[in-house]
Amino acid sequence: MKHAFARKLRRQQTDVERTLWFALRDRRFHGFKFRRQQPIGPYIADFLCFEAKLVIELDGGQHGGDAQAAYDQARTKRLEVDGFRVIRFSNTEMIENFDGVLDGIARALRLPI
């Protein structure tokens, strides 16, 4: 069930997801392999690099409320317990500062910028 939903999310990606995926796919980003809409435990990560144990989440407008913030925090804690690092970027940040987002991903991968 979760895998079918992940496939649906891949087919219905947003413009900002498409933009980031173009930069990350096919090992384009410093040779790291990323997957998109990847099931991991009870969750689906927007982008995941197993090699670096890095989860990248893009947060749209639905992430603004208190309930969603609490859910995101619990989700992040669970993924961290499983050994993953989670970084988040807002859709606005993706649109207004894409190079800064890529720098943030490089830092999370511990690459020289």
N, C-alpha and C positions, 0 to 999 in steps of 0.2 A: 504494500500500500504506500509506504513512504517513498519507495523508489519511483513509483508511478507519479506521485505528486512532484518529486524532484524533476522528473522528465518534463512534466507540465510547466514547471517554473522555468526550466531551460528554454522551452519553446516560447514562453511569454515574458522574456526578460525585458527590463526597462531600458531606456536609452542610456542611463548612467551605467547600468550593469554591462550593456553591450560595449560601451566605451572602455571600461576597465578590462573586460574580457579580451578585447582586441590587444591590449597592452600585455596581458599575462599569458595568453594561450600559446601553445606550441613552443614552450620554453623561451619565449621572447624576452622575458624579464630575467636577465642575468642567469639564464640556464635553468631556472627553477621550474618544476612542473606543477601547475595549478589545475585544479578541477573546479567546476562551478556547480552550484546547487547540489552539493555533495552531502548525502545522508551521513551523519556521524552521531552515534548514540541515538537519543530520541529527537534529535534536531536535524535541520538541513542548513548547512553552512553556505553562505553566498559564494565564497571562494575559499579553497583549502589547498595548502601545500603540505602534503604528508611529510616530505623530506625535512622541512623546517618546523613541522608541527605548528603551523601558523594558519589561523582562521581570519579572514577579512570579511567584515560585515559592512554593508551599505545601508544606511538608515534613512528612510524617506519620512514624510510627514507623519505617518502613523506611529512613529517612535517618540512622539512628543509628550504623551500623557504619562501620568504617574504610574498607572497600571502597567503600561508597556515598558516603562523604565525599570520597574521592579522585575518584570519578566526577563528583560534583557540582562539585568544584573545576575539573576539566578542562573540563566543560561550560560553566561560567561563563566561564572564560578564553577558550574558543572564541567564545562569544557576544559577549564584550567586544572581541575582535579584529574581529568583524563590526560593531562600533559600537554595541552594545547595552549598557545598564546592567542589572544583574541584582540584584534584592533578594529576600531570602528571609524567610519567616515560618513558624514552626512551627504545626502545627495547634493545639497548646496555647495559643500566643500568640493565635491567632485566637479561640479560645473564651474565654480569660480576659481579653483586652485588645483587643477588636475596635476600639475607638476609637483605641487606640495604633497599631494596624496601619494604619488609615486615615490617621492623622497621618504615619506613616512613608512611605506612598505619596505623600501631598501633598508631603512634603519631597523625595522622589525626583523629583517633577515640578517641584520648585522653586517651590511655591506658598506664599503666606503662610499660616501656621497660626493 
